[in-house]
Amino acid sequence: MELHDVWFVLIAVLWIGYFFLEGFDFGVGVLTKLLARDRTEKRVLINTIGPVWDGNEVWLLTAGGATFAAFPEWYATLFSGFYLPLLVILVCLIVRGVAFEYRAKRPEENWQRNWETAIFWCSLIPAFLWGVAFGNIARGVKIDARLEYVGGLGDLLNPYALLGGLVTLSLFTFHGAVFVGLKTVGDIRQRARTTALRVGAVTAVLALVFLGWTQAGKGDGTSLVALVVAVAALLGALATARAGREGWAFALSGLTIVAAVSMLFLTLFPNVMPSTLNEQWSLTVTNASSSPYTLKIMTWLAAIATPLVLLYQGWTYWVFRKRIGTQHIADAAH
């Protein structure tokens, strides 16, 4: 296997890790409006992801940096062609981070309500737009002979990509609801289970249509296996959530994300951004990659740094593994 193929796989793994981890905290952010009944319960939801949300975003930074270094043509075309939606995502991530930190800085109700609204919308919008972006990457976009995107914003808002956005939004919300059930006690835990079942049923329908559409258009035997795993894992997550086995439900909802994103990358390879104007103008792992020497240096650095990152992030989750409830929220935090 050539180094550019290796780095395609590594970038896919980084995006899978990002969607697995950031997916549930996007979902929790959406649930602050859909699940929480009062300010105390909103605080509980925010506290379930408080110690980990910023660590989850490290995966996005690493994925973007790895793409820039390993596939500069891919990075340039992607970030220039998808400039507006990616800018919206970036602004939402900035505002969302500020909201987490500043919500409890002042006691006024309007102050806290405004930041809570920011958390909701700045979780929902990226959860939707990531699906739109990756739907367009998998479908293909207008790339000319100079390997530049020549389409407009309207070209990105096609039915397939919009369906992809609905899938990621519903799937992340389901993943978040299962996570809340895993991390909380009391009434909010029971309502999280009910919410997970309702959102999960909608997710199953949307995901089946989207993944089936993907398979029919560009799939092969390997992507079909990923599709089957994704659907089976989602159904398993629903079944275990109904049975109150939140640990299994969370693992299976995460496996759904892993399999679904893997399927998109499997349908892409060896392309990284297919051209809808001419197949010969597509960006591939070959024509979009850096030099072999650059990839070699990156491989050594990744081999050293990646285990350390996984170790400290795993330790963080272990330290903050216990459940919380409204009884753990001090009056001053309200």
SEVEXLUM-716851 format. One record per atom (N, C-alpha, C): residue in one letter; x, z, y. Coordinates in steps of 0.02 Angstrom, whole numbers, padded with zeros to 5 digits, always signed. Each point is the difference from the previous one (the first is absolute). Layout:
aXZY...
//
This chain:
m+00042+00000-00060m-00042+00000+00060m+00044+00000+00063e-00014-00045+00046e+00038-00003+00062e-00017+00059+00046l+00046+00015+00047l-00012+00057+00044l-00061-00009+00044h-00015-00063+00020h-00060-00009+00042h-00063+00015-00040d+00001-00013-00066d-00057+00018-00041d-00006+00076-00006v+00058+00033-00008v+00000+00073-00004v-00029+00031+00063w+00019-00028+00058w-00025+00029+00062w-00074-00017+00012f-00023-00054-00026f-00072-00013+00003f-00037+00055-00038v+00025+00018-00059v-00031+00053-00040v+00005+00067+00036l+00059+00014+00030l+00008+00064+00035l-00046+00006+00060i-00009-00054+00037i-00046+00001+00057i-00072+00009-00024a-00017-00032-00055a-00066+00011-00030a-00010+00074-00018v+00052+00031-00028v-00005+00070-00018v-00008+00044+00062l+00034-00017+00053l-00006+00038+00062l-00071-00004+00028w-00029-00060+00000w-00069-00007+00024w-00050+00036-00046i+00013-00003-00065i-00044+00036-00047i+00004+00075+00014g+00061+00026+00009g+00007+00071+00015g-00034+00019+00066y+00006-00044+00049y-00032+00014+00066y-00075+00003-00007f-00030-00049-00033f-00072-00001-00006f-00026+00057-00045f+00039+00018-00050f-00020+00057-00042f-00002+00064+00041l+00052+00013+00040l+00006+00062+00036l-00039+00000+00066e+00011-00051+00041e-00036-00004+00063e-00073-00015-00011g-00016-00031-00057g-00070-00015-00015g-00044+00061+00000f+00023+00054-00034f-00044+00059-00002f-00003+00036+00067d+00054-00002+00041d-00008+00035+00063d-00038-00043+00052f+00001-00067-00008f-00049-00040+00038f-00071+00020-00020g-00011+00007-00066g-00066+00018-00025g-00022+00068+00026v+00045+00048+00001v-00017+00066+00027v-00018-00005+00073g+00037-00041+00038g-00017-00009+00070g-00069-00028+00010v-00019-00048-00041v-00069-00028+00003v-00051+00054-00017l+00016+00042-00049l-00047+00051-00023l-00010+00056+00050t+00043+00006+00051t-00012+00052+00050t-00067-00010+00036k-00025-00062+00000k-00066-00014+00028k-00054-00003-00053l+00017-00023-00060l-00050-00012-00051l-00014+00062-00043l+00049+00044-00007l-00007+00056-00047l-00005+00067+00035a+00041+00011+00049a+00003+00066+00034a-00065+00012+00039r-00026+00061-00006r-00062+00017+00035r+00013+00036+00066d+00056+00031+00008d+00015+00037+00061d+00075-00003+00013r+00020+00032+00055r+00070-00003+00020r+00046+00035-00050t-00025+00053-00031t+00041+00034-00050t+00015-00045-00059e-00049-00036-00024e+00011-00045-00057e+00045-00059+00020k-00005-00022+00062k+00046-00052+00023k+00072+00026-00002r+00008+00064+00019r+00067+00029-00003r+00026+00004-00072v-00046+00015-00047v+00020+00002-00070v+00024-00069-00023l-00038-00052+00017l+00019-00067-00020l+00068-00020+00030i+00009+00014+00063i+00063-00017+00033i+00058+00038-00031n-00013+00063-00019n+00053+00041-00030n+00020-00024-00069t-00044-00035-00036t+00018-00025-00066t+00056-00052+00004i+00003-00036+00056i+00052-00051+00008i+00050+00018+00053g-00010+00056+00034g+00044+00020+00055g+00074+00001-00018p+00019+00027-00058p+00072+00003-00016p+00030-00065-00025v-00041-00050-00015v+00026-00059-00035v-00011-00067+00035w-00046-00003+00048w-00018-00066+00027w+00059-00037+00031d+00043+00038+00036d+00056-00034+00033d+00052-00022-00051g+00008+00038-00055g+00045-00022-00053g-00026-00063-00034n-00065-00005-00005n-00030-00061-00031n+00017-00062+00040e+00003+00007+00066e+00013-00058+00042e+00073-00024-00004v+00044+00041-00029v+00068-00022-00011v+00002-00062-00044w-00047-00004-00046w-00003-00058-00045w-00014-00064+00039l-00041+00004+00052l-00013-00059+00041l+00062-00021+00039l+00034+00049+00029l+00061-00016+00037l+00053-00031-00046t+00005+00027-00060t+00049-00027-00047t-00019-00070-00023a-00064-00011-00013a-00023-00067-00020a+00013-00051+00054g-00016+00018+00063g+00013-00045+00055g+00074-00013+00010g+00041+00053-00003g+00072-00009+00008g+00031-00041-00056a-00024+00012-00062a+00026-00038-00057a-00018-00074+00006t-00060-00014+00023t-00021-00069+00009t+00042-00034+00053f+00013+00035+00055f+00041-00027+00054f+00070-00017-00025a+00029+00044-00040a+00069-00009-00022a+00006-00050-00059a-00047+00004-00047a+00005-00041-00061a-00030-00070+00009f-00054-00004+00040f-00035-00064+00009f-00016-00010+00074p+00051-00015+00041p-00012-00006+00072p-00049-00054+00019e-00002-00056-00037e-00049-00053+00015e-00070+00025-00012w-00010+00037-00054w-00066+00028-00016w-00021+00049+00055y+00046+00043+00019y-00014+00049+00053y-00019-00034+00065a+00039-00051+00019a-00012-00034+00064a-00067-00035+00001t-00016-00037-00054t-00063-00036-00002t-00059+00048-00005l+00008+00052-00040l-00055+00049-00009l-00015+00036+00065f+00051+00026+00033f-00012+00041+00059f-00016-00041+00062s+00018-00064+00001s-00021-00042+00056s-00070-00026-00011g-00015-00022-00061g-00066-00026-00014g-00055+00052-00001f+00017+00061-00023f-00049+00054-00005f+00011+00051+00056y+00025-00024+00055y+00021+00046+00054y-00055+00046+00023l-00059-00027+00015l-00054+00041+00028l-00025+00052-00049p-00019-00019-00062p-00023+00053-00046p+00053+00051-00016l+00063-00021-00005l+00053+00049-00013l+00012+00045+00060l-00009-00026+00060l+00006+00041+00060l-00056+00052+00001v-00060-00021-00018v-00057+00048-00002v+00015+00055-00051i+00026-00019-00058i+00017+00050-00051i+00052+00048+00027l+00052-00026+00034l+00053+00042+00027l-00028+00049+00051v-00041-00024+00046v-00030+00044+00050v-00042+00054-00033c-00039-00019-00050c-00042+00049-00035c+00043+00053-00034l+00055-00020-00031l+00044+00049-00033l+00031+00048+00051i+00017-00026+00059i+00028+00043+00052i-00052+00049+00025v-00059-00025+00016v-00053+00044+00026v-00021+00051-00053r-00003-00022-00062r-00020+00044-00055r+00050+00058-00007g+00064-00016+00003g+00051+00052-00004g-00005+00049+00057v-00011-00026+00061v-00007+00044+00058v-00062+00044-00008a-00054-00028-00027a-00062+00037-00009a+00010+00059-00048f+00036-00012-00055f+00013+00055-00047f+00037+00057+00034e+00047-00017+00044e+00042+00051+00030e-00033+00035+00059y-00043-00037+00037y-00025+00026+00063y-00072+00027-00004r-00034-00013-00055r-00070+00021-00005r-00009+00075+00013a+00042+00041-00028a-00009+00073+00005a+00040+00030+00057k+00028-00041+00045k+00040+00028+00054k-00042+00034+00054r-00063-00020+00005r-00045+00030+00049r-00066+00018-00033p-00034+00052+00023p-00061+00024-00033p-00064-00036+00021e+00002-00040+00053e-00061-00031+00024e-00031-00046-00053e-00066+00004-00006e-00035-00040-00051e+00008-00074+00011n-00005-00023+00062n+00006-00072+00014n+00070-00025-00018w+00050+00040+00015w+00069-00019-00017w+00007-00012-00075q-00023+00048-00040q+00008-00005-00072q-00044-00056-00028r-00061-00008+00027r-00044-00052-00025r+00029-00069+00013n+00030-00010+00058n+00030-00065+00015n+00058-00017-00047w+00042+00049-00015w+00055-00012-00046w-00026-00012-00071e-00053+00034-00019e-00030-00011-00066e-00028-00070-00006t-00030-00024+00055t-00025-00069+00000t+00058-00049-00006a+00056+00015+00033a+00059-00043-00005a+00026-00001-00072i+00000+00057-00034i+00023+00002-00069i-00044-00044-00044f-00065+00003+00011f-00047-00040-00040f+00013-00074+00009w-00002-00024+00062w+00007-00072+00012w+00070-00025-00014c+00050+00041+00012c+00069-00022-00012c+00019+00007-00073s-00044+00025-00042s+00007-00003-00072s-00040-00059-00028l-00060-00010+00026l-00043-00053-00025l+00027-00069+00016i+00022-00011+00061i+00022-00067+00021i+00060-00024-00039p+00054+00040-00006p+00057-00024-00041p-00019-00010-00073a-00042+00044-00027a-00021-00008-00070a-00033-00068-00011f-00038-00023+00049f-00032-00065-00004f+00049-00057+00014l+00041+00007+00051l+00044-00054+00020l+00055-00013-00050w+00024+00051-00035w+00050-00013-00052w-00028-00046-00054g-00063+00010-00018g-00030-00045-00049g-00007-00071+00026v-00018-00006+00064v-00004-00067+00030v+00068-00034+00000a+00052+00038+00018a+00068-00029+00003a+00023-00023-00069f-00007+00043-00050f+00024-00019-00066f-00045-00051-00033g-00063-00001+00019g-00044-00054-00025g+00024-00067+00025n+00021-00003+00063n+00026-00063+00027n+00067-00019-00030i+00043+00050-00014i+00064-00015-00032i-00011-00030-00069a-00046+00030-00038a-00014-00025-00067a-00034-00069+00001r-00044-00010+00047r-00038-00063+00005r+00044-00057+00025g+00045+00017+00047g+00039-00051+00034g-00023-00010+00071v+00045-00020+00043v-00015-00011+00070v+00031-00066+00023k-00015-00019+00061k+00025-00063+00027k+00073+00006+00021i+00045-00023-00043i+00072+00000+00014i+00024-00072+00002d+00036-00018+00052d+00022-00069+00007d+00069-00012-00031a+00027-00058+00012a+00064-00019-00031a+00059+00042+00027r-00009+00031+00057r+00052+00043+00028r-00006+00072-00025l-00045+00011-00048l-00013+00065-00030l-00028+00049+00052e-00040-00026+00047e-00031+00040+00051e-00076-00001-00007y-00032+00057+00016y-00073+00004-00003y-00029-00038+00060v-00046-00046-00013v-00029-00040+00053v-00075+00009+00006g-00028+00048-00036g-00071+00014+00004g-00016+00046+00058g-00064+00018+00006g-00022+00046+00051g-00030+00062-00031l-00024+00045+00043l-00031+00062-00024l-00061-00015-00043g-00038-00051+00020g-00060-00017-00038g+00014-00020-00072d+00059-00030-00011d+00018-00021-00068d+00011+00060-00046l+00018+00057+00029l+00011+00060-00040l-00065+00034-00018l-00054-00016+00035l-00064+00033-00012l-00044-00042-00046n+00028-00019-00056n-00037-00040-00050n-00035+00046-00049p-00050-00025-00037p-00039+00044-00045p+00043+00037-00052y+00049-00033-00028y+00041+00032-00052y+00038+00060+00030a+00031-00010+00057a+00039+00053+00031a-00045+00058+00023l-00058-00017+00028l-00046+00052+00022l-00025+00041-00060l-00013-00033-00055l-00018+00036-00061l+00057+00045-00022g+00062-00024+00005g+00058+00041-00015g+00002+00063+00043g-00019-00007+00064g-00002+00057+00044g-00052+00051-00021l-00058-00024-00021l-00053+00045-00024l+00022+00036-00064v+00037-00036-00042v+00025+00031-00062v+00048+00056+00015t+00050-00012+00042t+00048+00052+00015t-00033+00059+00036l-00046-00013+00045l-00035+00054+00035l-00039+00043-00049s-00039-00031-00043s-00040+00039-00048s+00044+00034-00052l+00052-00035-00023l+00044+00028-00051l+00040+00059+00027f+00024-00005+00061f+00037+00056+00030f-00046+00059+00013t-00062-00014+00020t-00048+00054+00012t-00016+00035-00066f-00009-00038-00053f-00011+00029-00066f+00060+00042-00022h+00059-00028+00009h+00063+00035-00017h+00005+00065+00040g-00019-00002+00063g+00002+00060+00042g-00051+00051-00021a-00060-00022-00019a-00052+00047-00023a+00022+00036-00064v+00031-00037-00045v+00026+00031-00061v+00055+00050+00017f+00043-00018+00047f+00054+00045+00021f-00029+00064+00031v-00052-00006+00041v-00032+00059+00029v-00028+00045-00055g-00032-00031-00051g-00025+00039-00056g+00056+00036-00036l+00058-00031-00003l+00058+00030-00034l+00031+00057+00040k-00006-00003+00067k+00036+00046+00043k-00043+00055+00031t-00065+00001-00013t-00043+00049+00033t-00038+00042-00050v-00032+00053+00026v-00043+00043-00041v-00067+00008+00035g-00050+00022-00038g-00065+00015+00029g-00045-00061+00007d-00045+00006+00048d-00051-00051+00009d+00029-00068+00019i+00052+00001+00041i+00030-00063+00022i+00029-00039-00060r+00024+00036-00050r+00026-00032-00060r-00057-00036-00038q-00057+00032-00005q-00057-00031-00035q-00026-00061+00038r-00003+00005+00066r-00024-00057+00039r+00051-00058+00000a+00064+00017-00005a+00051-00052-00006a-00010-00039-00064r-00017+00035-00055r-00012-00034-00063r-00060-00047+00006t-00053+00023+00031t-00060-00042+00009t+00017-00061+00042t+00036+00011+00054t+00020-00056+00043t+00044-00050-00037a+00046+00026-00041a+00045-00044-00039a-00040-00044-00046l-00052+00027-00032l-00040-00040-00046l-00038-00055+00037r-00026+00016+00058r-00038-00050+00038r+00046-00055+00027v+00055+00021+00031v+00046-00050+00027v+00033-00039-00057g+00015+00033-00056g+00031-00033-00056g-00043-00055-00030a-00066+00011-00002a-00044-00051-00027a+00002-00063+00043v+00000+00009+00067v+00006-00058+00045v+00068-00033-00008t+00052+00040-00006t+00068-00026-00008t+00006-00043-00062a-00031+00023-00055a+00004-00036-00063a-00028-00071+00006v-00056-00007+00035v-00031-00065+00009v+00045-00045+00044l+00022+00027+00057l+00041-00040+00046l+00066-00019-00033a+00032+00047-00035a+00065-00014-00031a-00007-00052-00055l-00053+00004-00039l-00009-00049-00054l-00007-00070+00028v-00038-00007+00054v-00010-00066+00031v+00066-00025+00029f+00035+00043+00037f+00063-00021+00033f+00053-00018-00051l+00011+00044-00049l+00053-00013-00049l-00019-00059-00045g-00064-00008-00015g-00021-00059-00038g+00011-00064+00038w-00013+00002+00065w+00012-00058+00044w+00074-00016+00002t+00042+00052+00004t+00072-00010+00001t+00024-00031-00066q-00024+00026-00055q+00020-00025-00065q-00022-00073-00010a-00060-00016+00022a-00025-00069-00007a+00040-00049+00041g+00026+00023+00058g+00036-00046+00043g+00073-00009-00018k+00035+00055-00015k+00073-00005-00010k+00025+00040-00059g-00044+00026-00041g+00022+00045-00052g+00028-00034-00061d+00035+00041-00041d+00024-00022-00065d-00010+00057-00049g+00032-00003-00057g-00010+00052-00050g+00023+00068+00022t+00056+00003+00036t+00027+00064+00023t-00045+00032+00052s-00024-00039+00047s-00045+00027+00051s-00067+00021-00031l-00020-00034-00053l-00062+00019-00034l+00006+00069-00031v+00059+00015-00027v+00012+00067-00028v-00006+00053+00056a+00030-00015+00058a-00004+00046+00056a-00073+00009+00022l-00038-00053+00000l-00071+00004+00018l-00037+00046-00048v+00010-00009-00064v-00034+00041-00050v+00019+00074+00008v+00065+00013+00012v+00022+00068+00010v-00032+00031+00062a-00005-00039+00054a-00030+00026+00062a-00073+00017-00010v-00037-00043-00032v-00072+00012-00011v-00009+00059-00047a+00038+00001-00055a-00006+00055-00048a+00018+00067+00032a+00052+00001+00041a+00021+00061+00033a-00053+00024+00050l-00031-00047+00036l-00052+00019+00048l-00060+00030-00036l-00021-00031-00055l-00056+00026-00038l+00019+00069-00029g+00062+00007-00024g+00022+00064-00025g+00001+00054+00054a+00020-00020+00061a+00000+00047+00056a-00071+00024+00015l-00048-00045-00002l-00069+00019+00011l-00025+00048-00054a+00017-00015-00062a-00023+00042-00055a+00030+00070+00003t+00065+00004+00014t+00032+00065+00003t-00020+00039+00062a-00014-00035+00055a-00026+00034+00060a-00068+00030-00014r-00042-00036-00035r-00066+00026-00018r+00006+00062-00045a+00051+00000-00043a+00010+00057-00046a+00036+00058+00034g+00020-00008+00063g+00034+00054+00036g+00073+00006-00016r+00029-00052-00029r+00072+00000-00016r+00037-00034+00057e+00009+00037+00055e+00027-00032+00060e+00072-00025-00009g+00040+00035-00039g+00069-00022-00011g+00003-00068-00033w-00039-00009-00053w-00003-00065-00034w-00031-00053+00046a-00051+00020+00037a-00033-00048+00045a+00048-00025+00053f+00041+00046+00027f+00048-00021+00051f+00054-00045-00030a+00024+00017-00058a+00050-00042-00033a-00027-00070-00014l-00062-00004-00022l-00030-00065-00016l-00018-00040+00062s-00022+00034+00053s-00013-00037+00062s+00066-00027+00029g+00053+00040-00008g+00066-00025+00020g+00023-00058-00042l-00014+00003-00066l+00018-00055-00044l-00039-00064+00019t-00061+00009+00024t-00039-00058+00023t+00036-00035+00058i+00025+00039+00047i+00036-00028+00057i+00064-00034-00024v+00037+00033-00045v+00062-00028-00026v-00013-00067-00033a-00050-00003-00044a-00015-00062-00037a-00025-00055+00046a-00044+00018+00048a-00028-00051+00045a+00053-00031+00045v+00044+00042+00029v+00053-00027+00043v+00050-00039-00042s+00015+00025-00060s+00044-00037-00045s-00027-00069-00014m-00066-00004-00009m-00030-00065-00015m+00011-00049+00058l-00007+00024+00062l+00010-00044+00057l+00072-00026+00002f+00049+00043-00013f+00069-00022+00000f+00015-00046-00059l-00033+00012-00057l+00011-00044-00057l-00026-00070+00013t-00056-00004+00036t-00027-00067+00016t+00042-00035+00054l+00038+00039+00039l+00042-00029+00051l+00063-00032-00028f+00036+00036-00044f+00066-00020-00022f+00000-00070-00030p+00050-00043+00016p+00060+00014+00040p-00009-00009+00075n-00061-00012+00023n-00012-00004+00072n-00001+00071+00029v+00012+00004+00065v-00012+00062+00037v-00055-00011+00052m-00007-00061+00024m-00056-00019+00043m-00015-00074-00014p-00052-00014-00039p-00016-00070-00014p-00026-00036+00062s+00015-00065+00004s-00027-00042+00053s-00062-00036-00024t-00052+00002+00041t-00061-00037-00017t+00003-00072+00026l+00051-00016+00040l+00006-00068+00026l+00037-00045-00049n+00052+00026-00030n+00040-00038-00048n+00037+00050-00044e-00008-00006-00065e+00031+00047-00046e+00076+00002+00008q+00029-00057+00021q+00073-00002+00008q+00024+00040+00061w-00046+00018+00044w+00017+00039+00059w-00008+00075-00010s-00016+00021-00059s-00010+00071-00014s+00066+00038+00005l-00005+00062+00022l+00057+00045-00002l+00007+00028-00070t+00060-00004-00028t+00012+00023-00068t+00056+00053+00000v+00010+00030-00057v+00054+00050-00006v+00068-00033+00011t+00003-00065-00008t+00064-00036+00009t+00013-00019+00072n-00049-00035+00032n+00013-00024+00067n-00011+00052+00055a-00028+00058-00018a-00012+00051+00050a+00048+00059-00004s+00046-00002-00048s+00042+00059-00013s+00065-00001+00040s+00031+00059+00003s+00066+00006+00031s+00053-00025-00047s+00062+00004+00022s+00056-00023-00042s+00009+00047-00060p+00029-00025-00053p+00014+00042-00059p+00041+00062+00017y+00048-00007+00046y+00041+00058+00018y-00043+00055+00033t-00044-00020+00045t-00045+00049+00032t-00043+00035-00052l-00028-00038-00046l-00043+00029-00051l+00040+00048-00045k+00063-00017-00013k+00042+00043-00042k+00012+00067+00034i+00017-00001+00065i+00011+00062+00037i-00064+00042+00002m-00057-00033+00011m-00064+00035+00002m-00016+00033-00067t+00017-00034-00054t-00014+00027-00066t+00038+00065-00012w+00064+00001+00019w+00040+00061-00008w-00028+00057+00043l-00019-00015+00062l-00027+00052+00044l-00067+00026-00027a-00041-00045-00025a-00065+00022-00028a+00010+00043-00061a+00049-00017-00042a+00013+00039-00060a+00021+00072+00016i+00032+00009+00057i+00022+00067+00020i-00055+00038+00035a-00036-00033+00046a-00048+00036+00043a-00068+00011-00033t-00022-00046-00041t-00068+00005-00027t-00012+00063-00041p+00045+00020-00046p-00012+00063-00037p-00006+00061+00046l+00039+00001+00054l-00003+00057+00046l-00067+00003+00035v-00026-00058+00021v-00065-00002+00034v-00055+00023-00048l+00001-00026-00061l-00050+00020-00050l+00004+00074-00015l+00060+00028-00001l+00009+00070-00015l-00030+00045+00054y+00016-00014+00064y-00026+00044+00052y-00074-00009+00010q-00026-00061-00010q-00072-00008+00008q-00038+00033-00057g+00026-00006-00061g-00031+00035-00056g+00001+00075+00009w+00055+00027+00028w+00004+00071+00014w-00052+00022+00050t-00013-00042+00051t-00051+00016+00050t-00069+00007-00032y-00018-00047-00043y-00064+00003-00033y-00005+00061-00045w+00055+00019-00032w+00000+00058-00043w-00011+00065+00040v+00033+00006+00057v-00007+00060+00041v-00072+00008+00025f-00032-00055+00019f-00067+00003+00028f-00053-00022-00051r+00008+00022-00061r-00044-00023-00055r-00065+00038-00006k-00006+00059+00031k-00059+00042-00012k-00061-00024+00038r-00058+00020-00025r-00064-00018+00032r-00012+00043+00062i-00040-00027+00046i-00019+00038+00059i-00076-00006+00010g-00027+00044+00040g-00071+00000+00016g-00013+00028+00068t-00062+00005+00020t-00017+00025+00067t+00024+00072+00010q+00005+00039-00054q+00022+00069+00005q+00073+00006+00019h+00038-00055-00006h+00070+00001+00017h+00013-00020+00073i-00053-00017+00036i+00008-00022+00069i-00011+00060+00046a+00051+00017+00038a-00005+00056+00047a-00047-00017+00057d-00033+00050+00028d-00047-00011+00055d+00034-00034+00058a+00062+00017+00014a+00035-00029+00058a+00010-00075-00008a-00001-00024-00062a+00011-00072-00011a-00062-00041+00012h-00057+00032+00010h-00062-00037+00010h-00003-00030+00069
//
